Amino acid sequence: MTDVPTTPRRKLSPRDRLAVWEAHGGLCCICGARIDGVRERWIVEHVRALELGGEDDRANMRPAHEACAIDKTKTDHAMAAKAKRMKQRHIGIKRPSSFRGWRKFDGTVVKRGQQ
């Protein structure tokens, strides 16, 4: 099993944003609608998320409505978390047992039912 590292994100210059916009005709990569660049907020979205192994280059970037991108980002985070859990299970890391109790300010542990 190969590890897919998270690609570091670099800052986009206005020239890069314009190049992504022009390359894709101002169409949202998520919903497919035309983006009104003056009246609507838009961002440059990575088609394959960086945390899922996507590259931080123009071939992986598309314009997207900000609202569409927020929903896609939630889905991407959930998929990345699932992939991490699956990897941990695969290599034998167990989830911590659910602890039924609380810790006092002095550091002592009180289990539920003991007071």
Backbone bond lengths (Angstrom), bond angles and torsions (degrees), N, CA, C in turn:
res aa  C-N    CA-C-N  psi(-1)  N-CA   C-N-CA  omega(-1)  CA-C   N-CA-C  phi
1 M - - - 1.446 - - 1.523 108.30 -
2 T 1.307 117.67 125.61 1.455 120.74 -179.97 1.514 109.64 -95.01
3 D 1.308 115.67 143.29 1.450 121.59 179.58 1.519 108.98 -83.64
4 V 1.331 116.65 133.87 1.457 121.64 177.94 1.516 107.22 -104.29
5 P 1.326 117.22 103.62 1.468 118.93 -177.28 1.525 111.21 -76.17
6 T 1.318 115.44 158.06 1.454 120.94 174.80 1.519 108.71 -76.81
7 T 1.320 116.04 128.65 1.452 121.27 179.59 1.525 108.94 -78.49
8 P 1.327 118.60 131.66 1.460 119.12 177.85 1.528 111.31 -66.78
9 R 1.324 116.27 141.56 1.461 122.15 -178.94 1.526 108.99 -89.64
10 R 1.311 115.85 133.84 1.461 119.23 176.53 1.524 109.07 -104.17
11 K 1.299 117.24 159.51 1.459 122.23 -179.99 1.525 108.76 -77.07
12 L 1.330 115.50 133.17 1.464 120.39 178.83 1.523 110.26 -88.01
13 S 1.299 116.22 135.58 1.454 120.48 175.46 1.534 108.24 -83.83
14 P 1.325 117.81 160.93 1.470 119.84 175.41 1.532 112.17 -56.93
15 R 1.311 116.79 -32.99 1.465 120.49 178.02 1.527 111.00 -64.80
16 D 1.337 116.93 -41.12 1.463 120.69 177.88 1.525 111.40 -65.97
17 R 1.358 116.77 -42.29 1.473 119.91 177.95 1.520 110.73 -59.85
18 L 1.322 116.83 -43.26 1.460 121.03 179.21 1.524 111.14 -64.07
19 A 1.317 116.90 -40.27 1.468 120.35 179.64 1.533 110.92 -63.88
20 V 1.343 117.75 -40.21 1.470 121.05 177.93 1.519 109.49 -65.82
21 W 1.339 117.25 -42.92 1.468 122.06 179.62 1.532 110.63 -59.63
22 E 1.325 116.21 -48.93 1.468 120.59 -177.10 1.521 112.36 -69.16
23 A 1.317 117.19 -35.58 1.460 120.24 -178.87 1.525 111.93 -64.79
24 H 1.336 117.44 -27.17 1.465 120.32 -175.58 1.519 112.82 -117.05
25 G 1.316 116.70 12.37 1.454 121.47 172.85 1.514 115.51 65.42
26 G 1.318 118.15 19.93 1.454 120.73 177.84 1.516 114.23 71.63
27 L 1.330 117.17 22.86 1.468 120.85 177.86 1.522 110.04 -95.16
28 C 1.336 115.98 137.33 1.458 120.89 177.75 1.521 108.64 -67.84
29 C 1.316 116.44 128.81 1.460 120.44 -177.63 1.524 112.21 -74.90
30 I 1.324 117.91 -11.11 1.457 121.02 -177.01 1.525 111.24 -99.22
31 C 1.334 117.31 -53.09 1.468 119.56 -177.88 1.527 112.70 -98.06
32 G 1.323 118.58 -16.10 1.455 122.36 177.29 1.520 114.89 84.93
33 A 1.331 118.18 -2.46 1.463 121.40 -179.18 1.529 110.13 -81.46
34 R 1.323 114.67 155.93 1.466 119.99 177.05 1.528 108.83 -72.17
35 I 1.313 116.47 137.58 1.464 122.58 179.35 1.523 108.45 -94.74
36 D 1.325 116.26 126.36 1.459 121.12 173.11 1.523 106.18 -84.74
37 G 1.311 116.83 98.90 1.454 122.19 -172.78 1.509 114.79 -62.07
38 V 1.328 117.83 -19.78 1.456 121.11 -179.62 1.529 110.95 -87.08
39 R 1.334 116.75 -41.26 1.469 120.69 -173.86 1.520 114.70 -99.08
40 E 1.310 118.29 -16.77 1.461 121.34 -176.67 1.526 110.55 -116.41
41 R 1.330 114.85 142.78 1.468 119.52 175.76 1.519 107.83 -79.09
42 W 1.332 115.54 135.98 1.459 120.11 178.35 1.517 108.97 -141.12
43 I 1.317 114.50 157.55 1.456 120.80 178.52 1.522 108.62 -133.29
44 V 1.312 115.53 169.02 1.459 121.20 172.35 1.526 106.43 -93.04
45 E 1.318 116.53 116.87 1.461 123.20 -175.35 1.524 109.72 -104.12
46 H 1.325 116.20 140.95 1.463 120.43 173.73 1.525 107.46 -84.19
47 V 1.317 117.78 124.78 1.453 121.68 -178.62 1.524 109.43 -61.58
48 R 1.304 117.18 -50.88 1.467 121.31 172.28 1.522 106.02 -102.26
49 A 1.319 115.88 119.33 1.458 121.75 -174.45 1.524 111.31 -56.90
50 L 1.319 115.87 145.18 1.462 120.81 -179.82 1.520 111.04 -62.53
51 E 1.344 117.25 -36.92 1.465 119.65 -179.14 1.521 112.27 -73.98
52 L 1.333 117.02 -9.83 1.462 120.94 175.65 1.527 111.21 -105.44
53 G 1.332 116.52 15.95 1.458 120.73 175.18 1.507 115.26 97.96
54 G 1.336 117.82 7.85 1.462 120.58 178.60 1.519 111.93 -70.78
55 E 1.319 115.88 154.83 1.467 121.26 179.77 1.522 110.23 -89.56
56 D 1.314 116.59 152.02 1.464 122.12 177.93 1.528 109.05 -98.49
57 D 1.324 115.17 64.28 1.461 120.36 176.73 1.529 109.23 -135.54
58 R 1.320 116.63 170.13 1.470 120.63 -174.66 1.519 113.52 -62.91
59 A 1.302 118.37 -25.86 1.462 120.33 179.34 1.529 111.76 -66.85
60 N 1.311 117.59 -22.17 1.465 122.44 -179.51 1.526 111.89 -103.97
61 M 1.326 119.11 9.79 1.466 122.51 -176.18 1.519 110.85 -114.75
62 R 1.335 115.17 140.93 1.455 122.23 177.56 1.530 107.64 -144.24
63 P 1.338 117.84 153.69 1.468 119.17 173.56 1.527 109.84 -75.32
64 A 1.329 116.21 148.83 1.465 121.09 178.96 1.517 109.66 -152.02
65 H 1.344 115.78 147.41 1.462 119.77 171.94 1.524 107.89 -59.00
66 E 1.305 116.74 143.62 1.457 119.88 -179.28 1.527 110.89 -61.26
67 A 1.338 117.88 -40.32 1.469 121.05 -179.76 1.529 111.34 -65.73
68 C 1.322 117.62 -40.58 1.468 120.97 177.56 1.534 110.34 -63.84
69 A 1.318 116.38 -41.20 1.465 121.11 -177.39 1.521 111.63 -66.82
70 I 1.336 117.87 -33.15 1.464 120.42 178.96 1.523 109.86 -62.97
71 D 1.334 116.78 -44.30 1.470 119.99 178.42 1.523 111.29 -64.37
72 K 1.334 117.33 -41.53 1.465 120.52 179.57 1.524 110.88 -64.62
73 T 1.326 116.71 -38.97 1.455 120.78 -179.60 1.526 111.09 -63.96
74 K 1.341 117.64 -39.77 1.469 120.59 176.74 1.521 110.18 -59.56
75 T 1.323 116.39 -44.16 1.459 121.00 179.47 1.525 110.51 -64.57
76 D 1.332 117.05 -42.48 1.465 120.85 179.45 1.523 111.55 -61.83
77 H 1.340 117.07 -42.25 1.468 120.19 179.35 1.524 110.59 -63.88
78 A 1.329 116.71 -40.61 1.464 119.82 179.18 1.526 110.72 -64.07
79 M 1.338 117.29 -41.57 1.465 120.33 179.13 1.520 111.23 -65.89
80 A 1.329 117.82 -39.25 1.464 121.27 179.33 1.528 110.50 -66.40
81 A 1.331 117.20 -40.39 1.461 120.29 178.63 1.529 110.51 -64.37
82 K 1.331 116.49 -40.51 1.470 120.10 178.38 1.524 110.41 -63.93
83 A 1.333 116.63 -42.61 1.464 120.23 179.40 1.528 110.98 -61.69
84 K 1.326 116.85 -39.25 1.471 120.30 178.43 1.527 111.01 -66.49
85 R 1.346 116.75 -41.03 1.470 119.71 178.03 1.525 110.93 -63.82
86 M 1.332 116.64 -41.57 1.459 120.44 179.35 1.525 110.53 -63.82
87 K 1.326 117.05 -40.27 1.464 120.53 179.20 1.527 110.31 -64.87
88 Q 1.332 116.92 -43.11 1.461 120.12 179.03 1.527 110.74 -61.49
89 R 1.318 116.82 -42.25 1.459 120.25 179.36 1.523 110.14 -65.48
90 H 1.319 116.56 -38.01 1.460 121.54 -178.78 1.530 112.15 -64.47
91 I 1.331 116.96 -37.93 1.463 119.52 -178.04 1.525 112.51 -93.63
92 G 1.346 117.38 4.90 1.454 120.54 171.57 1.510 116.55 93.40
93 I 1.311 118.39 13.74 1.458 120.41 176.83 1.525 107.12 -84.65
94 K 1.330 115.71 123.79 1.458 119.80 -178.15 1.521 110.29 -93.71
95 R 1.316 114.78 151.49 1.452 120.38 176.48 1.524 108.90 -70.97
96 P 1.309 118.16 146.48 1.463 119.18 177.48 1.521 110.31 -65.25
97 S 1.327 115.71 144.41 1.462 118.99 179.76 1.519 108.95 -67.19
98 S 1.319 115.14 151.03 1.458 118.41 179.76 1.519 108.39 -73.35
99 F 1.284 116.66 124.55 1.456 123.27 -175.74 1.526 108.36 -91.74
100 R 1.296 116.97 126.87 1.454 122.55 179.76 1.523 108.79 -105.40
101 G 1.303 116.55 88.07 1.450 120.61 -179.75 1.508 110.80 167.01
102 W 1.321 115.83 -158.41 1.449 120.23 178.01 1.515 110.03 -153.58
103 R 1.317 115.61 166.91 1.458 122.18 -179.47 1.528 108.28 -112.59
104 K 1.337 115.53 131.21 1.459 120.01 178.74 1.522 109.84 -77.57
105 F 1.343 115.55 169.18 1.460 120.26 179.83 1.520 112.25 -63.66
106 D 1.335 117.79 -29.43 1.466 120.13 179.94 1.529 112.26 -81.07
107 G 1.352 117.11 -1.99 1.456 120.50 176.05 1.513 114.91 100.25
108 T 1.317 117.44 -10.43 1.460 119.11 179.45 1.520 110.38 -74.76
109 V 1.326 115.41 148.93 1.455 121.39 -177.57 1.512 109.40 -102.79
110 V 1.321 115.90 133.15 1.462 121.78 177.35 1.521 107.36 -116.82
111 K 1.340 117.50 119.17 1.453 120.43 178.35 1.520 109.04 -83.55
112 R 1.302 115.30 154.04 1.444 120.77 179.75 1.521 109.52 -59.80
113 G 1.316 116.89 135.03 1.459 121.64 -178.06 1.512 112.74 97.37
114 Q 1.347 117.73 -20.80 1.459 122.25 176.54 1.521 108.36 -104.71
115 Q 1.306 117.32 121.86 1.459 117.08 179.76 1.474 112.17 -133.21
